[in-house]
Amino acid sequence: MNVDAELDRLFGLPLGDFTAARNGLVKRLKAEKATAEAEAIGALQKPTVPAWTINQLSRLDRAGIRALLEAGNELRAAQQRLLGGEDAGEASREASLRERQAVQRLSGRAETVLTEAGRPATTAVLDRIATTLRAAAVTDEGRRLLEAGRLTVELEPAGFDAFGPVVAKRAARRKPVQPGDELAERRRQREERQRRKKELQARARAAERSAREAEREAERAEATAAKAQRVAEQARAEADSAAAALAGA
């Protein structure tokens, strides 16, 4: 039995069929003496509605998922550069905008998936889908599950987890503890953790402000485009009216 293929089929089923199909798969695996695989799959919980919807998106809109993963990767890289003291504000804003656009596109498709499945596309559900998409795009495990379409639960924003590599590299550059100075080293480490925490918080807030600024710029651009469209439509209507009046004269 190709367990990987069976898992893909399982997570692509209608949500109401998941439990029975999972139990059937476990039974077949046990019959084939694949005990470890049977236990692992038997432990899988039925996906929540938002998680199930995202799993379907990973199958229906591969291009949209790839766009989100690319934007998430760029956003992680920009944020790590910010934490490293580099000037990456513009890169962070651009990546945030692309991520927001990818999430908006996928959220629109999610509403269609829910409706076609006979499930209410409430604001709360769509918000949870958007939050999970954003969280999955910037964590290694989230990206793996998102790409495979095998989420079972909703995800929360990663917080400072995405900045772990930067912190780890800086920690590796610290001097080793000197014999007989353990207490002083502990104090220094505590102070360093507090300093790094404040630094991370400040830079994360800066990145968030940059993202919000990019969102506001995009919204202003959309509003300007909409206004221009209305003016053009009004001008066309007036031109049509004038042409009709001349024709009737």
C-alpha positions as CSV (number, residue, x, y, z in Angstrom):
1,M,0.0,0.0,0.0
2,N,1.2,3.5,-0.9
3,V,0.6,5.2,2.5
4,D,1.5,8.6,1.2
5,A,-1.0,8.4,-1.6
6,E,-3.6,7.2,0.8
7,L,-3.0,10.1,3.0
8,D,-3.4,12.5,0.1
9,R,-6.7,10.9,-0.8
10,L,-7.8,11.0,2.9
11,F,-7.2,14.7,3.3
12,G,-8.9,15.5,0.0
13,L,-12.2,13.9,0.9
14,P,-15.3,15.8,2.0
15,L,-15.0,16.6,5.7
16,G,-17.9,14.4,6.7
17,D,-16.1,11.4,5.2
18,F,-12.8,11.8,7.0
19,T,-13.4,9.8,10.1
20,A,-14.8,6.7,8.4
21,A,-12.1,6.8,5.7
22,R,-9.4,7.2,8.3
23,N,-10.6,4.3,10.4
24,G,-10.9,2.1,7.2
25,L,-7.3,3.0,6.3
26,V,-6.1,2.1,9.8
27,K,-7.9,-1.3,9.6
28,R,-6.3,-2.1,6.2
29,L,-2.9,-1.1,7.5
30,K,-3.3,-3.4,10.5
31,A,-4.3,-6.2,8.2
32,E,-1.0,-5.7,6.4
33,K,0.9,-5.7,9.7
34,A,1.9,-2.0,9.2
35,T,1.5,-1.3,12.9
36,A,3.5,1.9,13.2
37,E,1.7,3.5,10.2
38,A,-1.7,2.4,11.5
39,E,-1.0,4.0,14.9
40,A,0.2,7.2,13.4
41,I,-2.8,7.6,11.1
42,G,-5.2,6.5,13.8
43,A,-4.0,9.4,15.9
44,L,-4.9,11.9,13.2
45,Q,-7.8,14.1,14.3
46,K,-10.5,15.2,12.0
47,P,-9.6,18.6,10.5
48,T,-11.4,21.6,11.7
49,V,-13.5,23.4,9.0
50,P,-10.8,26.1,8.4
51,A,-8.0,23.5,8.2
52,W,-10.1,21.3,5.9
53,T,-10.9,24.3,3.6
54,I,-7.2,25.2,3.3
55,N,-6.4,21.5,2.5
56,Q,-8.8,21.8,-0.4
57,L,-7.2,25.1,-1.5
58,S,-3.8,23.3,-1.6
59,R,-5.3,21.0,-4.2
60,L,-7.5,23.4,-6.2
61,D,-5.2,26.5,-6.3
62,R,-1.6,25.4,-6.4
63,A,-0.5,28.6,-8.0
64,G,-2.1,30.6,-5.1
65,I,-0.4,28.4,-2.5
66,R,3.0,28.8,-4.2
67,A,2.5,32.6,-4.3
68,L,1.8,32.6,-0.6
69,L,4.7,30.4,0.3
70,E,7.1,32.6,-1.8
71,A,5.8,35.7,-0.1
72,G,6.1,34.1,3.3
73,N,9.7,33.1,2.5
74,E,10.6,36.6,1.4
75,L,8.9,38.1,4.5
76,R,10.9,35.8,6.8
77,A,14.1,36.8,5.1
78,A,13.3,40.5,5.3
79,Q,12.4,40.2,9.0
80,Q,15.6,38.4,9.8
81,R,17.6,41.1,8.0
82,L,15.8,43.7,10.1
83,L,16.7,41.8,13.3
84,G,20.3,41.6,12.0
85,G,20.4,45.4,11.9
86,E,20.1,45.7,8.1
87,D,17.9,48.3,6.3
88,A,15.2,45.9,4.9
89,G,12.1,48.0,5.6
90,E,11.2,48.3,1.9
91,A,11.7,44.6,1.3
92,S,9.5,43.8,4.4
93,R,6.8,46.1,3.1
94,E,6.8,44.6,-0.4
95,A,6.8,41.1,1.0
96,S,4.0,41.9,3.4
97,L,1.9,43.4,0.5
98,R,2.5,40.2,-1.6
99,E,1.5,38.0,1.4
100,R,-1.6,40.0,2.0
101,Q,-2.6,39.8,-1.7
102,A,-2.0,36.0,-1.7
103,V,-4.1,35.6,1.5
104,Q,-6.9,37.6,0.0
105,R,-6.9,35.6,-3.2
106,L,-7.0,32.3,-1.3
107,S,-9.6,33.6,1.1
108,G,-11.8,34.4,-1.9
109,R,-11.4,30.8,-3.1
110,A,-12.1,29.5,0.4
111,E,-15.5,31.1,0.4
112,T,-16.3,29.3,-2.8
113,V,-15.0,26.0,-1.5
114,L,-17.2,26.3,1.7
115,T,-20.3,27.3,-0.3
116,E,-19.9,24.4,-2.7
117,A,-19.5,22.0,0.2
118,G,-22.7,23.3,1.8
119,R,-21.0,24.9,4.7
120,P,-21.5,28.5,5.9
121,A,-18.7,30.9,4.9
122,T,-19.0,33.0,8.0
123,T,-16.7,36.0,8.7
124,A,-15.4,34.1,11.7
125,V,-14.4,31.0,9.6
126,L,-12.9,33.1,6.9
127,D,-10.9,35.1,9.4
128,R,-9.5,31.8,10.9
129,I,-8.6,30.6,7.4
130,A,-6.7,33.9,6.7
131,T,-4.9,33.7,10.1
132,T,-3.9,30.1,9.5
133,L,-2.7,30.9,6.0
134,R,-0.5,33.8,7.3
135,A,0.9,31.7,10.2
136,A,1.6,28.6,7.9
137,A,3.5,30.7,5.4
138,V,6.3,31.7,7.8
139,T,7.0,28.5,9.8
140,D,8.8,25.4,8.5
141,E,6.2,22.9,9.8
142,G,3.3,25.1,8.7
143,R,4.8,25.5,5.2
144,R,5.2,21.7,4.9
145,L,1.6,21.0,5.9
146,L,0.2,23.8,3.8
147,E,2.0,22.6,0.7
148,A,1.0,19.0,1.3
149,G,-2.6,19.9,2.2
150,R,-2.6,18.0,5.5
151,L,-3.6,20.5,8.1
152,T,-5.7,19.2,11.0
153,V,-5.9,22.3,13.2
154,E,-5.7,26.0,12.8
155,L,-2.4,27.8,13.3
156,E,-1.5,30.9,15.2
157,P,1.0,33.6,14.2
158,A,4.6,32.4,14.8
159,G,5.5,35.5,16.9
160,F,9.3,35.5,17.4
161,D,9.8,31.8,16.3
162,A,10.6,33.0,12.8
163,F,13.5,34.9,14.2
164,G,15.1,31.9,15.9
165,P,18.0,31.5,13.4
166,V,19.2,35.1,14.0
167,V,19.1,34.6,17.7
168,A,20.9,31.3,17.5
169,K,23.7,32.7,15.3
170,R,24.3,35.5,17.8
171,A,24.2,33.2,20.7
172,A,26.9,31.0,19.0
173,R,29.2,34.0,18.9
174,R,29.2,34.6,22.6
175,K,32.3,33.8,24.6
176,P,32.4,30.5,26.6
177,V,31.9,30.5,30.3
178,Q,35.1,31.0,32.2
179,P,35.9,28.6,35.1
180,G,34.9,30.1,38.5
181,D,32.7,32.8,37.0
182,E,29.4,30.8,36.6
183,L,27.3,33.3,38.6
184,A,28.5,36.2,36.6
185,E,27.8,34.4,33.4
186,R,24.3,33.5,34.4
187,R,23.7,37.2,35.2
188,R,25.1,38.2,31.9
189,Q,23.0,35.7,30.1
190,R,19.9,36.9,31.8
191,E,20.6,40.5,30.9
192,E,21.4,39.5,27.4
193,R,18.0,37.7,27.1
194,Q,16.2,40.7,28.4
195,R,18.1,43.0,26.0
196,R,17.4,40.7,23.1
197,K,13.7,40.4,24.0
198,K,13.4,44.2,24.0
199,E,15.3,44.5,20.7
200,L,13.1,41.8,19.1
201,Q,9.9,43.4,20.3
202,A,11.0,46.8,19.0
203,R,12.0,45.5,15.6
204,A,8.9,43.3,15.3
205,R,6.8,46.4,16.0
206,A,8.7,48.3,13.3
207,A,8.0,45.4,10.8
208,E,4.3,45.4,11.7
209,R,4.2,49.2,11.2
210,S,5.8,48.8,7.8
211,A,3.3,46.1,6.9
212,R,0.3,48.3,8.0
213,E,1.7,51.2,6.0
214,A,2.0,49.0,2.9
215,E,-1.6,47.9,3.4
216,R,-2.8,51.5,3.7
217,E,-0.9,52.4,0.6
218,A,-2.5,49.6,-1.3
219,E,-6.0,50.6,0.0
220,R,-5.4,54.2,-1.1
221,A,-4.3,53.0,-4.5
222,E,-7.4,50.9,-4.8
223,A,-9.7,53.8,-3.8
224,T,-8.0,56.1,-6.3
225,A,-8.4,53.5,-9.1
226,A,-12.1,53.1,-8.1
227,K,-12.7,56.9,-8.2
228,A,-11.0,57.2,-11.6
229,Q,-13.2,54.4,-12.9
230,R,-16.3,56.2,-11.7
231,V,-15.2,59.4,-13.3
232,A,-14.5,57.6,-16.6
233,E,-17.9,55.9,-16.5
234,Q,-19.6,59.3,-15.8
235,A,-17.7,60.9,-18.7
236,R,-18.8,58.0,-21.1
237,A,-22.4,58.4,-20.0
238,E,-22.3,62.1,-20.6
239,A,-20.7,61.6,-24.0
240,D,-23.4,59.0,-24.9
241,S,-26.1,61.4,-23.8
242,A,-24.7,64.3,-25.9
243,A,-24.3,62.0,-28.9
244,A,-28.0,60.9,-28.6
245,A,-29.1,64.5,-28.3
246,L,-27.2,65.5,-31.5
247,A,-28.7,62.5,-33.3
248,G,-32.2,63.5,-32.4
249,A,-31.7,67.2,-33.3
